[in-house]
């Protein structure tokens, strides 16, 4: 689990240089697995990292990521998705 957590946080921190759609989809896939793979503490840390995207990434990428996340209701539990969207917006 720790390896996955570190890898995910590393990818998020590097996403200003990884702006391809494939990366976005991979990131969303990993986020959607957060509930079953991670403890709540990691989920909160993940939400914090993503909520900083406005200052860490270019606006165009941030908007694209937000758009994809907003369409993720079928990939995540509704409660988690709502919490994620709230943190980001």
C-alpha positions in Angstrom: 0.0 0.0 0.0 2.7 2.5 0.9 4.4 2.0 -2.5 1.1 2.8 -4.2 0.5 5.8 -2.1 3.9 7.2 -2.8 3.6 6.5 -6.5 0.2 8.2 -6.7 1.4 11.3 -4.8 4.5 11.4 -7.0 2.4 11.4 -10.1 0.2 14.1 -8.8 3.2 16.3 -7.9 4.6 15.8 -11.4 1.4 16.2 -13.4 2.3 19.7 -14.5 4.6 18.0 -16.9 2.4 15.0 -17.5 -0.6 16.6 -19.2 -1.6 13.9 -21.6 -5.1 12.5 -21.5 -3.7 9.0 -20.8 -2.2 10.3 -17.6 -5.5 12.0 -16.6 -7.4 8.7 -17.1 -4.8 6.7 -15.1 -4.9 9.2 -12.3 -8.7 9.0 -12.2 -8.5 5.3 -12.1 -6.2 5.3 -9.2 -8.3 7.9 -7.3 -11.4 5.8 -7.9 -9.6 2.9 -6.1 -8.7 5.1 -3.1 -11.6 3.9 -1.0 -10.7 0.2 -1.2 -6.9 0.5 -1.2 -6.1 3.2 1.2 -6.9 4.3 4.7 -8.9 7.5 5.2 -5.8 9.4 6.2 -4.3 8.9 2.8 -7.5 9.8 1.1 -7.5 13.1 2.9 -3.9 13.7 1.9 -4.8 12.9 -1.7 -7.7 15.3 -1.6 -5.3 18.0 -0.2 -2.8 17.4 -3.0 -5.5 17.6 -5.7 -7.1 20.7 -4.2 -3.8 22.6 -4.8 -3.9 22.0 -8.5 -4.9 25.6 -9.3 -1.5 26.7 -8.1 0.5 23.7 -9.2 -0.6 23.2 -12.7 -1.5 25.3 -15.7 -5.1 26.3 -15.8 -5.9 24.4 -19.0 -4.8 21.1 -17.5 -6.5 21.8 -14.2 -9.8 22.5 -16.0 -9.4 19.3 -18.0 -8.7 17.3 -14.8 -11.7 18.9 -13.0 -13.9 18.1 -16.0 -12.9 14.4 -15.9 -13.3 14.2 -12.2 -16.7 15.7 -12.3 -17.7 12.8 -14.6 -16.4 10.2 -12.3 -19.6 9.4 -10.4 -19.7 6.0 -11.9 -16.1 5.2 -11.0 -16.3 6.2 -7.3 -18.6 6.0 -4.5 -20.9 9.0 -4.6 -19.8 10.2 -1.1 -16.2 10.2 -2.0 -16.8 11.8 -5.3 -18.7 14.6 -3.7 -16.0 15.1 -1.1 -13.4 15.2 -3.9 -15.3 17.8 -5.9 -15.8 19.9 -2.8 -12.1 19.9 -1.9 -11.1 20.9 -5.5 -13.7 23.6 -6.1 
